[in-house]
Amino acid sequence: MDNKRLTLHKNHIFKDQRILLGLIIILMIAVVGIINPKFVRLTNITAILQQISVLGVLTMAMTMLLISGGIDLSIGSMMTLSAVVVGSIIMKGGNLFLAVLAGVGVSTLCGLFNGVIVAKSRCMPLIITLGTSQIFYGISLLIAGGSFINFQKRLDFMRKVQLLGFLPLMVIFMIAIVLIMYVLLNKTKFGRRIVAIGGNEKNAYLSGLNIDLYKIITYGISGVIVSIAGLIFAARLNAITANAGSGYELDALVAAVIGGVTFEGGRGTVLGAFLGCLLTGIISNALDILGVHAYVKIVITGAIIVGAVVLSNIENARKKQ
């Protein structure tokens, strides 16, 4: 009997998306590290964390929305708009603190705007946010005038200030967002309710939950998170254009799905989503370290992503049976 329980426990462990991703990440680090020892150096590990800092934060916003039964394809444009607002104020000699507040405020309003339309129109959030993405992009173009927005190195402290002598502040921000999102979704009444809404909206409504309100709040929170990503993005590059965030929404979506978050809502974990993001960063860095041609790198990265998503979907289908 004990052997049977042990076998079932082992099977359950290896069906856990987070454990599988963890094993894949460890295996990749070991193999690439043997081929090229530079890959496992502390400086390179720090570089990987810096490279995924923007994506990591955006993935948390996308994860929360997917679990709640929504989706947002405007977060790339929203992030850019937030950063453009901050940069334009800085370029005019404005106070950095007020500029950051303005950027957070604009991004939050964009999130609430998405939430209100999605909640009240009952339309597919994918289509709605695809449309609002163009709105935010157009506003960024109007503000930036089609030119570069320079942050005049005012946000460099996020890259230069390091904790423990090797972790930049932008990485700390990403880790903080991951931890906050974990607590929000797993340890709070609000988190449990949006998981319930994502799992079965009709049952949640019959239980007395104000579905529209929770959807609007969820999109509003995602707007705040996206603004943090915008600040990290600005700190990394010190400049931005209106189309700089293009494609990030799909990268965040892919990272979340690789991590076991489903399109159906109500399923997925913060840790799994972060590991999905980390895996994409490690793959990209490993291919660079190994000197893989840029075009080949795109093909390999795409193939790995497609494979991971297909395997994840197969596993989710098995769990339903």
N, C-alpha and C positions, 0 to 999 in steps of 0.2 A: 504493500500500500504506500509506504514511504517512497519507494523507488518511483512509483507511478506519479505521485505528487511532485517529486523532484523533476521528473521528465516534463510534466505539464508546466512547471515553473520555468524551466529552461526554454521551452517552446515559447512561452509568453514573453520572456526577456528578449529573445531574438526576433520577435515580431514587433517589438517596440521600435518605432521609427527613430527615436532619439538615440537609442543604443546602437542601431545599425549605422546611423550617421557618424556617431562617435568613433566606431570601429573603422569606418571608411577613412575618416580624417586621420586617425592614428596611423593606419596602414600607409596612407599617402605621404604623411610626414616622414615615416620610417624609410620608405622606398626612395623618395626623392632626396632625403637627407644622406642616404648611402651613396647615391649617384653624385650628388653635389652637396658637400658639407655646409656650403654657404646658406643653404635653405633653412637649416635649423639654428643658425646664429640668432642671438637675441635681437640684433639690429633688424634682421629680416622679419622676424616674428612681429616686432613692433611696426614695421612697415606694412605688413599684411593687415594688422588691426587698424592702422591709419587709413589704408585703402578701402576698407569696408565700413569705416565709421559713418559715412553718409548713408550708405545702403542699409547698414544695420539699424539705424534709427527709422528710416522709411519702412523697413520690413516690419518693425513693431507696429507702426500705424496700420499697415496693410493687414497684418495678422489680426489685430483687434477687429477691424472691419469685416474681414472674412468670417471670423468666428461668430460675429453678430448677425451674419447673413447678408452683409453688404459687400461692396467693393468700391474702390476709388481709383480711376485711371487718370485723375487730374493731379495726383500728388507731386508729380515731376514739375508740372507747370506752376503748381501752388508753391512749391519750394523755391522755384526761381523767382516768382513774384515777391515772395517774402524777402529774399536776399536782395532783389533789385530795389525794393523800398528802403531797406537798411542802407545800401550803398549810395543811393541817390541823396539821402539825408546827410550821410557822412561827407560826400563830395561837395555839398553846399555848406560845410562847416558846422553841421549840427552836432549836438551832444550824442555820444555813442550810446549811452544808456537809453535815451529817448528814441534813438534810431532802432535799437533792438526791440524796445517795447512796441514801436510802430510795426515792425516786421512781424512780431508775434501776433499783434492785434489783427493785422491784415490776413494772415494765414488762418487765424481762428475764425474770422468772419467768412472766409472762403469755405472752410469746413462746415460751418453752420449753414451757409448758403446751400451747399450740396445736401446737407442733412434735411433741411426744410423741403427742398424740391423732391428728394427721394421719398421722404415720409408722406408728404401731402399729395403727391401726384400718383403714387403707387406704380410708377414706371420702373423699368429695370435700371438699377443703379449703374450698371456697366455703360448703358447708353447715355444716361444723364451726365455722368462724370466725364465721359468722352467728349460731350458737348461743352461742359464747363471748363474742361482743359483748354479748349480753344479760346474761351473767354479770358481766362487767366493769362494765357500766352499773349493774347492781344493787348491786354492791359500792361503787361511787362514791356511789350514793344513800344507802347505809347509813352511809358515813363522813361525807358532807356533811350528812346529815339533811334533804336537800331544799332546803337554803339555799345562799347564796353563800359561797364560800371566798375570803377576802381575803388577798392576799400581802403586805399592808402595805408595799408599794413596795420590798420587799427584793430584788426582781429587776430593778429599774429600771435598774441599771447596764448590763444587756444592751441596753437601748434608748438610753441616754444616752452611754455610752462609744463614741466613734467613731474609726475608723481613717482616716487621711488627711484627717480633718476632715469626712467626709461619710458614711462607711460604718459604720452601727451594728454593735455586736458581734453582734447576732442574725443579721445578714446574713453576717458573717464565719463564724459557726457553720454557716450553710447552705452557704456556698461550701466550707468545710472538709469537710463531710459529702459533698458532691458529689465532691470530689477524692479523698477516702478511698474512696468507693464505686467510683470509676473505677479506682483502683489495685487494690482488692480483686478486682474482677471481671476485670480485664484483665492484671494483672501478677503474680498469685499462683496457686499450684497449687490452692488452695481455690476460687478464682473459676473457673478453667478446669474444675474438676470439677463444680461446680454447674451450669455451662452445659451440660456433657455430660449430666448427669442430666436437666436440663430438655429437652434436645434428644431424647434417647432413653434413657429410664430402664432399659429391658431391656438394651440394649447396655452401659450404664454398670455395671449389676449383673454382667453377664458378664465385664466387665473387672476385676472384683474390688473395686469401690467399695462401701463400707458406706452404702447409700442412706439407711437410717433415720437414721444418725448425722448425715449431711450435712443432711438435712431439719431435724432438731432444732436443729442449730447455726445453720442459716440463719434459722429462726424466732426463735431466741434473739438473734441479731445484730439482726434487725429490731426486737425489743423494746427494745434499747439505743438504736437510732436514733429510735424513736418517743418515748422518754423525753426526748430532746433537743428534739423538736418540742413536747413538753409544756411544757418550760421556756421556750421561745420564746413559746409561746401565753400562758403566765402573765405573761411580761415585757411583752407587748404590751397586755394588758387589765387586769393587776393584780388580777383576780378571775376566778372560774370557777364554773360550776355542773355538775351531774352529766351534763347532756345537751349540754354546750358543744361536744363534738367530733363530734356527729352530722352525718353528711354528708361529713366530711373523707375517709373511706375511698373514697367514690365519686369525689370530686374527684381524689384521688391516682391512682386507677385510670384515670380519663379522661385525665389529664395523661400518664401513662405510655403509654397506647395511642396517643394523638395523636403521641407521640414515637417511635412505631414498635415499641414492645414488644408482643409478641403473647401471647394467652392460651395458646398451645400450648406455650410454654416454649422455652428455648434460643436465643431470638432477641430482639434489642433492644440498645440502647446507653444508657449513663448520660447521655451528652451529649444524645441524642435525647429522653430522658425529661425532662431539665431544660429543654430548649427547649420541650417541650410544656407544661410548667408555666409557663414564662415567657410563652408565647403566651396562655395563659388569663388571666394577670395583666395583660398588656398590653391584651387585649380589654376586660376589666372596667374598667380605668382609663380607657381611651380613650372608652368609652361614658359614663363619669362626666364626663370633661372636656368632651365634646360636649353634655352636658346631656340625654342620652336618658332618657326616663321610666323609672322603676324596673321597671315591668311589661314595657315594650317591651324593656328591657335583658335581662330573663330569657329572652324569646322569641329575641332575636338571639343571645345567648350559647349557648343550647341548639341553635339551628340551625347555628351555626358548629362547635360540638363534634360534632354528628351528622355534618355534612359531612366534617370532618377524619377522623373515625373510619372512615367509609365509604370515603373515598379511600385511607386507610392500608390497609384490608382488601383493597381491589382491587389495590393495589400488591403486597401480600404474596402474593396469589393468583397474580399474574403471575410473581413470582419463583420460584414452585414449578413453573411450567410449563416 
